[in-house]
Amino acid sequence: LNCNVDEILDRVELYTCSICYNSLFWNNINEEVADISLQERIRSLHWVTYGFLDIGIKLEDRSIREIFDNAITECRNFKFER
């Protein structure tokens, strides 16, 4: 045998990673559904309201409130890429 230790370690690492990949990194559909469900519940809580922000902007002005509402809607519709 004409192999060095580094080559053997590389092959063992490749074999181990190939065998274990699905167990370690494969997305379980049940976990994905549970994750999406939890994200929707968190979004539905409406934790932040205008009153909590304590800002010096007059939200009684309809045009200003529309700008804030549009920004909040955009934030809620934002999708994170995986």
VOTOR-69198 format. One record per atom (N, C-alpha, C): residue number from 0; residue in three letters; y, x, z. Coordinates in steps of 0.2 Angstrom, whole numbers. Atoms other than C-alpha are relative to their C-alpha. Layout:
N
<atom num="NUM" residu="ALA" north="Y" east="X" up="Z"/>
...
This chain:
82
<atom num="0" residu="LEU" north="-6" east="4" up="0"/>
<atom num="0" residu="LEU" north="0" east="0" up="0"/>
<atom num="0" residu="LEU" north="6" east="4" up="0"/>
<atom num="1" residu="ASN" north="-6" east="-3" up="0"/>
<atom num="1" residu="ASN" north="17" east="6" up="-5"/>
<atom num="1" residu="ASN" north="6" east="-4" up="1"/>
<atom num="2" residu="CYS" north="-6" east="5" up="-2"/>
<atom num="2" residu="CYS" north="29" east="-6" up="4"/>
<atom num="2" residu="CYS" north="3" east="3" up="6"/>
<atom num="3" residu="ASN" north="-3" east="-2" up="-6"/>
<atom num="3" residu="ASN" north="42" east="-2" up="16"/>
<atom num="3" residu="ASN" north="2" east="-6" up="5"/>
<atom num="4" residu="VAL" north="-1" east="5" up="-6"/>
<atom num="4" residu="VAL" north="47" east="-12" up="32"/>
<atom num="4" residu="VAL" north="5" east="-5" up="-3"/>
<atom num="5" residu="ASP" north="-6" east="4" up="2"/>
<atom num="5" residu="ASP" north="63" east="-19" up="24"/>
<atom num="5" residu="ASP" north="-3" east="-5" up="-5"/>
<atom num="6" residu="GLU" north="3" east="4" up="5"/>
<atom num="6" residu="GLU" north="53" east="-26" up="9"/>
<atom num="6" residu="GLU" north="-4" east="-5" up="3"/>
<atom num="7" residu="ILE" north="5" east="5" up="-3"/>
<atom num="7" residu="ILE" north="40" east="-34" up="20"/>
<atom num="7" residu="ILE" north="4" east="-5" up="4"/>
<atom num="8" residu="LEU" north="-5" east="5" up="-4"/>
<atom num="8" residu="LEU" north="54" east="-42" up="32"/>
<atom num="8" residu="LEU" north="3" east="-5" up="-5"/>
<atom num="9" residu="ASP" north="-3" east="5" up="5"/>
<atom num="9" residu="ASP" north="63" east="-49" up="16"/>
<atom num="9" residu="ASP" north="-5" east="-5" up="-2"/>
<atom num="10" residu="ARG" north="5" east="5" up="2"/>
<atom num="10" residu="ARG" north="47" east="-57" up="10"/>
<atom num="10" residu="ARG" north="-2" east="-5" up="5"/>
<atom num="11" residu="VAL" north="1" east="5" up="-5"/>
<atom num="11" residu="VAL" north="43" east="-64" up="27"/>
<atom num="11" residu="VAL" north="5" east="-5" up="1"/>
<atom num="12" residu="GLU" north="-5" east="5" up="-1"/>
<atom num="12" residu="GLU" north="60" east="-71" up="29"/>
<atom num="12" residu="GLU" north="1" east="-5" up="-6"/>
<atom num="13" residu="LEU" north="0" east="5" up="5"/>
<atom num="13" residu="LEU" north="60" east="-79" up="12"/>
<atom num="13" residu="LEU" north="-6" east="-5" up="0"/>
<atom num="14" residu="TYR" north="5" east="5" up="-1"/>
<atom num="14" residu="TYR" north="43" east="-87" up="15"/>
<atom num="14" residu="TYR" north="1" east="-4" up="6"/>
<atom num="15" residu="THR" north="-1" east="4" up="-5"/>
<atom num="15" residu="THR" north="48" east="-93" up="32"/>
<atom num="15" residu="THR" north="6" east="-5" up="-1"/>
<atom num="16" residu="CYS" north="-5" east="4" up="2"/>
<atom num="16" residu="CYS" north="64" east="-100" up="25"/>
<atom num="16" residu="CYS" north="-2" east="-6" up="-4"/>
<atom num="17" residu="SER" north="3" east="5" up="5"/>
<atom num="17" residu="SER" north="55" east="-109" up="11"/>
<atom num="17" residu="SER" north="-4" east="-5" up="3"/>
<atom num="18" residu="ILE" north="4" east="5" up="-4"/>
<atom num="18" residu="ILE" north="43" east="-117" up="23"/>
<atom num="18" residu="ILE" north="4" east="-4" up="4"/>
<atom num="19" residu="CYS" north="-4" east="4" up="-5"/>
<atom num="19" residu="CYS" north="55" east="-122" up="36"/>
<atom num="19" residu="CYS" north="6" east="-4" up="-3"/>
<atom num="20" residu="TYR" north="-6" east="3" up="3"/>
<atom num="20" residu="TYR" north="69" east="-128" up="24"/>
<atom num="20" residu="TYR" north="1" east="-7" up="1"/>
<atom num="21" residu="ASN" north="0" east="7" up="-1"/>
<atom num="21" residu="ASN" north="65" east="-146" up="24"/>
<atom num="21" residu="ASN" north="1" east="-3" up="7"/>
<atom num="22" residu="SER" north="0" east="2" up="-7"/>
<atom num="22" residu="SER" north="62" east="-147" up="42"/>
<atom num="22" residu="SER" north="7" east="1" up="3"/>
<atom num="23" residu="LEU" north="-7" east="-2" up="-3"/>
<atom num="23" residu="LEU" north="79" east="-139" up="46"/>
<atom num="23" residu="LEU" north="6" east="-3" up="-3"/>
<atom num="24" residu="PHE" north="-6" east="2" up="4"/>
<atom num="24" residu="PHE" north="91" east="-145" up="33"/>
<atom num="24" residu="PHE" north="-1" east="-6" up="-4"/>
<atom num="25" residu="TRP" north="1" east="6" up="3"/>
<atom num="25" residu="TRP" north="84" east="-160" up="25"/>
<atom num="25" residu="TRP" north="3" east="-6" up="3"/>
<atom num="26" residu="ASN" north="-3" east="6" up="-3"/>
<atom num="26" residu="ASN" north="94" east="-176" up="28"/>
<atom num="26" residu="ASN" north="-5" east="-5" up="1"/>
<atom num="27" residu="ASN" north="4" east="6" up="-2"/>
<atom num="27" residu="ASN" north="85" east="-189" up="37"/>
<atom num="27" residu="ASN" north="4" east="-6" up="-2"/>
<atom num="28" residu="ILE" north="-4" east="6" up="2"/>
<atom num="28" residu="ILE" north="90" east="-206" up="30"/>
<atom num="28" residu="ILE" north="2" east="-4" up="6"/>
<atom num="29" residu="ASN" north="-2" east="4" up="-6"/>
<atom num="29" residu="ASN" north="89" east="-214" up="47"/>
<atom num="29" residu="ASN" north="6" east="3" up="3"/>
<atom num="30" residu="GLU" north="-6" east="-4" up="-3"/>
<atom num="30" residu="GLU" north="101" east="-201" up="54"/>
<atom num="30" residu="GLU" north="6" east="-2" up="-4"/>
<atom num="31" residu="GLU" north="-5" east="2" up="4"/>
<atom num="31" residu="GLU" north="112" east="-204" up="39"/>
<atom num="31" residu="GLU" north="3" east="-7" up="1"/>
<atom num="32" residu="VAL" north="-2" east="7" up="-1"/>
<atom num="32" residu="VAL" north="113" east="-223" up="41"/>
<atom num="32" residu="VAL" north="3" east="0" up="7"/>
<atom num="33" residu="ALA" north="-3" east="1" up="-7"/>
<atom num="33" residu="ALA" north="116" east="-221" up="60"/>
<atom num="33" residu="ALA" north="7" east="4" up="1"/>
<atom num="34" residu="ASP" north="-6" east="-4" up="0"/>
<atom num="34" residu="ASP" north="130" east="-208" up="57"/>
<atom num="34" residu="ASP" north="5" east="-4" up="-3"/>
<atom num="35" residu="ILE" north="-5" east="4" up="3"/>
<atom num="35" residu="ILE" north="139" east="-219" up="45"/>
<atom num="35" residu="ILE" north="2" east="-6" up="4"/>
<atom num="36" residu="SER" north="-1" east="6" up="-5"/>
<atom num="36" residu="SER" north="137" east="-234" up="57"/>
<atom num="36" residu="SER" north="4" east="2" up="5"/>
<atom num="37" residu="LEU" north="-5" east="-2" up="-6"/>
<atom num="37" residu="LEU" north="145" east="-224" up="71"/>
<atom num="37" residu="LEU" north="7" east="1" up="-3"/>
<atom num="38" residu="GLN" north="-7" east="-1" up="2"/>
<atom num="38" residu="GLN" north="159" east="-219" up="60"/>
<atom num="38" residu="GLN" north="4" east="-6" up="-1"/>
<atom num="39" residu="GLU" north="-4" east="7" up="1"/>
<atom num="39" residu="GLU" north="163" east="-237" up="55"/>
<atom num="39" residu="GLU" north="2" east="-3" up="7"/>
<atom num="40" residu="ARG" north="-2" east="3" up="-6"/>
<atom num="40" residu="ARG" north="163" east="-242" up="73"/>
<atom num="40" residu="ARG" north="6" east="4" up="3"/>
<atom num="41" residu="ILE" north="-6" east="-4" up="-3"/>
<atom num="41" residu="ILE" north="175" east="-228" up="78"/>
<atom num="41" residu="ILE" north="6" east="-2" up="-4"/>
<atom num="42" residu="ARG" north="-5" east="2" up="4"/>
<atom num="42" residu="ARG" north="186" east="-233" up="64"/>
<atom num="42" residu="ARG" north="3" east="-7" up="2"/>
<atom num="43" residu="SER" north="-2" east="7" up="-1"/>
<atom num="43" residu="SER" north="186" east="-251" up="69"/>
<atom num="43" residu="SER" north="4" east="0" up="7"/>
<atom num="44" residu="LEU" north="-3" east="1" up="-7"/>
<atom num="44" residu="LEU" north="193" east="-247" up="87"/>
<atom num="44" residu="LEU" north="7" east="0" up="0"/>
<atom num="45" residu="HIS" north="-7" east="0" up="1"/>
<atom num="45" residu="HIS" north="211" east="-244" up="81"/>
<atom num="45" residu="HIS" north="3" east="2" up="6"/>
<atom num="46" residu="TRP" north="-2" east="-3" up="-6"/>
<atom num="46" residu="TRP" north="214" east="-232" up="95"/>
<atom num="46" residu="TRP" north="8" east="1" up="0"/>
<atom num="47" residu="VAL" north="-7" east="-2" up="0"/>
<atom num="47" residu="VAL" north="231" east="-227" up="89"/>
<atom num="47" residu="VAL" north="5" east="-6" up="-3"/>
<atom num="48" residu="THR" north="-5" east="5" up="2"/>
<atom num="48" residu="THR" north="245" east="-240" up="88"/>
<atom num="48" residu="THR" north="7" east="3" up="0"/>
<atom num="49" residu="TYR" north="-7" east="-3" up="0"/>
<atom num="49" residu="TYR" north="264" east="-238" up="85"/>
<atom num="49" residu="TYR" north="2" east="1" up="7"/>
<atom num="50" residu="GLY" north="-2" east="-1" up="-7"/>
<atom num="50" residu="GLY" north="267" east="-240" up="103"/>
<atom num="50" residu="GLY" north="-2" east="6" up="3"/>
<atom num="51" residu="PHE" north="3" east="-6" up="-3"/>
<atom num="51" residu="PHE" north="256" east="-225" up="108"/>
<atom num="51" residu="PHE" north="4" east="6" up="-3"/>
<atom num="52" residu="LEU" north="-3" east="-5" up="3"/>
<atom num="52" residu="LEU" north="266" east="-214" up="96"/>
<atom num="52" residu="LEU" north="7" east="2" up="3"/>
<atom num="53" residu="ASP" north="-6" east="-1" up="-4"/>
<atom num="53" residu="ASP" north="282" east="-215" up="106"/>
<atom num="53" residu="ASP" north="5" east="4" up="-5"/>
<atom num="54" residu="ILE" north="-5" east="-4" up="5"/>
<atom num="54" residu="ILE" north="293" east="-210" up="90"/>
<atom num="54" residu="ILE" north="6" east="-3" up="0"/>
<atom num="55" residu="GLY" north="-7" east="2" up="1"/>
<atom num="55" residu="GLY" north="311" east="-212" up="87"/>
<atom num="55" residu="GLY" north="2" east="-4" up="-7"/>
<atom num="56" residu="ILE" north="-1" east="3" up="7"/>
<atom num="56" residu="ILE" north="309" east="-222" up="71"/>
<atom num="56" residu="ILE" north="-1" east="-8" up="2"/>
<atom num="57" residu="LYS" north="0" east="7" up="-2"/>
<atom num="57" residu="LYS" north="313" east="-241" up="71"/>
<atom num="57" residu="LYS" north="-5" east="-3" up="-5"/>
<atom num="58" residu="LEU" north="5" east="3" up="3"/>
<atom num="58" residu="LEU" north="297" east="-249" up="66"/>
<atom num="58" residu="LEU" north="1" east="-7" up="-2"/>
<atom num="59" residu="GLU" north="-1" east="7" up="1"/>
<atom num="59" residu="GLU" north="305" east="-266" up="66"/>
<atom num="59" residu="GLU" north="3" east="-1" up="-7"/>
<atom num="60" residu="ASP" north="-2" east="0" up="7"/>
<atom num="60" residu="ASP" north="312" east="-261" up="49"/>
<atom num="60" residu="ASP" north="-6" east="-1" up="-5"/>
<atom num="61" residu="ARG" north="6" east="2" up="4"/>
<atom num="61" residu="ARG" north="300" east="-269" up="36"/>
<atom num="61" residu="ARG" north="-2" east="6" up="-5"/>
<atom num="62" residu="SER" north="1" east="-5" up="5"/>
<atom num="62" residu="SER" north="302" east="-255" up="23"/>
<atom num="62" residu="SER" north="-3" east="6" up="4"/>
<atom num="63" residu="ILE" north="3" east="-6" up="-3"/>
<atom num="63" residu="ILE" north="298" east="-241" up="36"/>
<atom num="63" residu="ILE" north="-7" east="-2" up="3"/>
<atom num="64" residu="ARG" north="6" east="2" up="-2"/>
<atom num="64" residu="ARG" north="284" east="-251" up="43"/>
<atom num="64" residu="ARG" north="-5" east="0" up="-5"/>
<atom num="65" residu="GLU" north="5" east="0" up="6"/>
<atom num="65" residu="GLU" north="276" east="-253" up="26"/>
<atom num="65" residu="GLU" north="-2" east="7" up="-2"/>
<atom num="66" residu="ILE" north="2" east="-7" up="2"/>
<atom num="66" residu="ILE" north="277" east="-234" up="23"/>
<atom num="66" residu="ILE" north="-5" east="2" up="5"/>
<atom num="67" residu="PHE" north="5" east="-2" up="-5"/>
<atom num="67" residu="PHE" north="268" east="-231" up="40"/>
<atom num="67" residu="PHE" north="-7" east="-4" up="-2"/>
<atom num="68" residu="ASP" north="6" east="4" up="2"/>
<atom num="68" residu="ASP" north="255" east="-245" up="35"/>
<atom num="68" residu="ASP" north="-4" east="3" up="-6"/>
<atom num="69" residu="ASN" north="3" east="-3" up="6"/>
<atom num="69" residu="ASN" north="252" east="-237" up="18"/>
<atom num="69" residu="ASN" north="-3" east="7" up="2"/>
<atom num="70" residu="ALA" north="3" east="-6" up="-2"/>
<atom num="70" residu="ALA" north="249" east="-220" up="26"/>
<atom num="70" residu="ALA" north="-6" east="-1" up="4"/>
<atom num="71" residu="ILE" north="6" east="1" up="-4"/>
<atom num="71" residu="ILE" north="237" east="-227" up="39"/>
<atom num="71" residu="ILE" north="-6" east="-2" up="-4"/>
<atom num="72" residu="THR" north="5" east="3" up="5"/>
<atom num="72" residu="THR" north="228" east="-236" up="25"/>
<atom num="72" residu="THR" north="-3" east="6" up="-4"/>
<atom num="73" residu="GLU" north="3" east="-6" up="4"/>
<atom num="73" residu="GLU" north="226" east="-220" up="15"/>
<atom num="73" residu="GLU" north="-4" east="5" up="5"/>
<atom num="74" residu="CYS" north="4" east="-4" up="-5"/>
<atom num="74" residu="CYS" north="220" east="-210" up="31"/>
<atom num="74" residu="CYS" north="-7" east="-4" up="1"/>
<atom num="75" residu="ARG" north="6" east="4" up="-1"/>
<atom num="75" residu="ARG" north="207" east="-224" up="34"/>
<atom num="75" residu="ARG" north="-5" east="1" up="-6"/>
<atom num="76" residu="ASN" north="4" east="0" up="6"/>
<atom num="76" residu="ASN" north="201" east="-223" up="16"/>
<atom num="76" residu="ASN" north="-2" east="7" up="-2"/>
<atom num="77" residu="PHE" north="2" east="-7" up="2"/>
<atom num="77" residu="PHE" north="200" east="-204" up="15"/>
<atom num="77" residu="PHE" north="-7" east="1" up="2"/>
<atom num="78" residu="LYS" north="7" east="-1" up="0"/>
<atom num="78" residu="LYS" north="182" east="-199" up="12"/>
<atom num="78" residu="LYS" north="-1" east="8" up="1"/>
<atom num="79" residu="PHE" north="1" east="-7" up="0"/>
<atom num="79" residu="PHE" north="176" east="-182" up="18"/>
<atom num="79" residu="PHE" north="-6" east="2" up="-4"/>
<atom num="80" residu="GLU" north="6" east="-3" up="4"/>
<atom num="80" residu="GLU" north="165" east="-172" up="6"/>
<atom num="80" residu="GLU" north="-4" east="4" up="5"/>
<atom num="81" residu="ARG" north="5" east="-4" up="-4"/>
<atom num="81" residu="ARG" north="149" east="-165" up="13"/>
<atom num="81" residu="ARG" north="-2" east="6" up="-4"/>
